[in-house]
Amino acid sequence: MRDSDSILSQAEAVLHGNDRGLYTIPAHGLYPHQWLWDSCFIALGWRHLAIERAKIEILSLLRGQWKNGMVPHMVFTSGSAYKRDRNIWRSWVSPFAPEDVTTSGITQPPMLAEAIVQLGEKMDLLDRRGWYRQVFPALLAFHEWLSAERDPHGEGLTLQIHPWETGLDNTPPWMAELHEHLLPWWIRALQKTGTEKLTGMFRRDTRFVPKAQRFSNVDALALYDTQRRLRRKAYDINRILDHSLFAIEDLTFNSILVRANENFLQIAKSIRADVPPELLKRVELTRASLEDLWDPFTEQYYSRDFTTHRLLKTPSIATLMPLYAGTISKERAALLVKSIENEHIFGPAYPVPSAPLNSAWFDPIRYWQGPTWFNTNWLIADGLRRYGYHDHAEALVEGSLELVRSGKFNEYYNPLSGEPLGAQNFSWTAAITRDWLRSHKEKHPDAKR
Ligand code: 9WN
């Protein structure tokens, strides 16, 4: 067993190893660019080490902001080595893309406001207000874009157009939709003849991580096919929706949005900035509309099809995200907590699995279909505290820290055995470890952890 000081310094070494000056890559090899929600979680780690560096992490993310307000899910590293990656996206096909950097053409869960507030907590009042003023225009533009472009019917919930926008790539509810309704004929044909296996040769990800720990070849083909269709429509939401591609009101994304809105309003209030009345109304509506995702029969929340409003009743880690939103009733929160307490659902030896154990999709090593991830644990622990479940939150943090005591800061872990999986020296695992240990020390200076 290593003590917390050595874990802290090992976590710091991971962050320094992945630091590219302006931003921190998630991991060597597999993830050599900047990602939206990664940088937000990574900044939580940097804020305890060097607040200026933490600010740079967020500001460099904003270099990629589109003229219409979208903060893209990836900002690409420059240089000829990554030409192929930039070419997959070709952000320049959109008139809204920035000129100085190339980016992806979709977004990711809006963790920006949370990261901005968490950084602000490390500053004195004057610096905090200066920081908030510096980032407010970009944050406002992002929230206005989310509301205008991603909630075209004014329903309060935003729609997502690619599984990558949820941050949970091959998560069961999206994959179930894909397999049942949206798999293109040519991928079905490859699948039928077993020839999809050949495409494995062209996959870059499985050069770094064993195949069984990533998404399947069929899923990989479908993810890239969907991405290419979005590119062909120049990432123009009207053209995309006209062709009824994937459009899902994702539970994780919208739960995070509810909380992001609260943080956004807090920032605006603290600097006495005006929030357009239309946006204020939408914030209220979003909070209320999250309840439309509740299913009284199975007593849990789900994502929803944007067009038909059908609930996609496949449970996943998203099921617990309304705890982080913080606006659901105590009674509903209690039902969610029960499923975390249940060792056959979300409570195995190393919680919280990205798919419940009693799901047909559950696979303890396959990416977002079973393994335990640090960022979703950070969100759930935070939500548990908001509902007064302090002991549950502590147990979850302790259980997660147990996973890194071996000194391995992996991308994800087997929830049954604790085995480290995915990419090694993964930035947000290290950053969140630092955040948990440091925040705990600040609150309990004499504690052993
Ligand atoms: C696609 C960077 C990102 C995370 C996502 C995770 C994975 C990318 C991928 O890696 O997604 O965006 O290549 O699979 O699912 O949450 O932000 O760490």
Residues whose N, C-alpha, C, O or C-beta is under 5 A from the ligand:
A	BS01	9WN	P26 Y31 W35 D38 W164 G167 L168 D169
